[in-house]
Amino acid sequence: MKSIPDRLKALKKNIQEYEQCFNRPKNSVKLLAVSKKQSVDSIKLAYESGQHAFGENYLQEAIGKIHHFTEKDISWHFIGKIQSNKTIAIAENFDWVHTIEREKIAFRLNEHRAKMKKVLNVLIQVNISGEESKSGVSLEAFPQMVACVKAFRWLRLRGVMGMPAQYDSFKLQCKSFVPLMDAINLHQPKFDSLSIGTSQDYKAAIAVGSTMVRIGEGLFGPRKN
Ligand SMILES: *Cc1c(COP(=O)(O)O)cnc(C)c1O
């Protein structure tokens, strides 16, 4: 089996190739290493190989790991579902939140970051394919949520996060992102961050305009449950 440093190198090479292939500016696509259910040692290995941005889904698990890192140049992204009683801890431990889908959550995160006097980078999660099992605001509710989040002084709305239905072919994967791209172009073309693409579909995500691909098992190997 390949090592984490080897996989990281290969992933970065792929990302660069896809940037070139799809006429994206060099270094316009960042890698977010999704470290949920991965060990502190694995995260350290990735960090030492130059990976400094990590995504976590489960708050308790994440806090247990984040405390092992005191480096200033590491950033933590919350990419899981948010319960409102967890917002203080999320505000205290994370630099980015990708999964804003309710005004109440935005309100509470803003309140806590106001006390810290520190702006929080946020993305609105959009339920691109309209699947009932998936989180995120609908495409119809998206413009209203943009207006809502923008009004909070201590939240910096950077863009959108999405996870479409899964398809096997590159063509269908690209197509699945189109409604989201249309909504962004219509309502908020000035966003600088688009968090789409996982191990399965990051090539298609880069083709359509992703700026942040969220890759877990493709970097760390299978998750331990
Ligand atoms: C787990 C997860 C990922 C990473 O998925 P992989 O298949 O391991 O690349 C990306 N985004 C979100 C929101 C996740 O929960």
The ligand as an SDF file (V2000), in Angstrom:
LIG
                    3D

 15 15  0  0  0  0  0  0  0  0999 V2000
  -16.0430   12.3220    4.2350 C   0  0  0  0  0  0  0  0  0  0  0  0
  -16.2540   13.5340    3.4590 C   0  0  0  0  0  0  0  0  0  0  0  0
  -15.4340   13.8570    2.3780 C   0  0  0  0  0  0  0  0  0  0  0  0
  -14.2910   12.9850    1.9030 C   0  0  0  0  0  0  0  0  0  0  0  0
  -14.7570   11.8460    1.2800 O   0  0  0  0  0  0  0  0  0  0  0  0
  -13.7070   10.7990    0.6590 P   0  0  0  0  0  0  0  0  0  0  0  0
  -14.5630    9.8680   -0.1000 O   0  0  0  0  0  0  0  0  0  0  0  0
  -13.0290   10.1410    1.8170 O   0  0  0  0  0  0  0  0  0  0  0  0
  -12.7570   11.5510   -0.1950 O   0  0  0  0  0  0  0  0  0  0  0  0
  -15.6680   15.0490    1.7220 C   0  0  0  0  0  0  0  0  0  0  0  0
  -16.6560   15.8790    2.0930 N   0  0  0  0  0  0  0  0  0  0  0  0
  -17.4580   15.6100    3.1260 C   0  0  0  0  0  0  0  0  0  0  0  0
  -18.5330   16.5590    3.4900 C   0  0  0  0  0  0  0  0  0  0  0  0
  -17.2950   14.4340    3.8470 C   0  0  0  0  0  0  0  0  0  0  0  0
  -18.1210   14.1720    4.8570 O   0  0  0  0  0  0  0  0  0  0  0  0
  1  2  1  0
  2  3  1  0
  2 14  2  0
  3  4  1  0
  3 10  2  0
  4  5  1  0
  5  6  1  0
  6  7  2  0
  6  8  1  0
  6  9  1  0
 10 11  1  0
 11 12  2  0
 12 13  1  0
 12 14  1  0
 14 15  1  0
M  END
$$$$
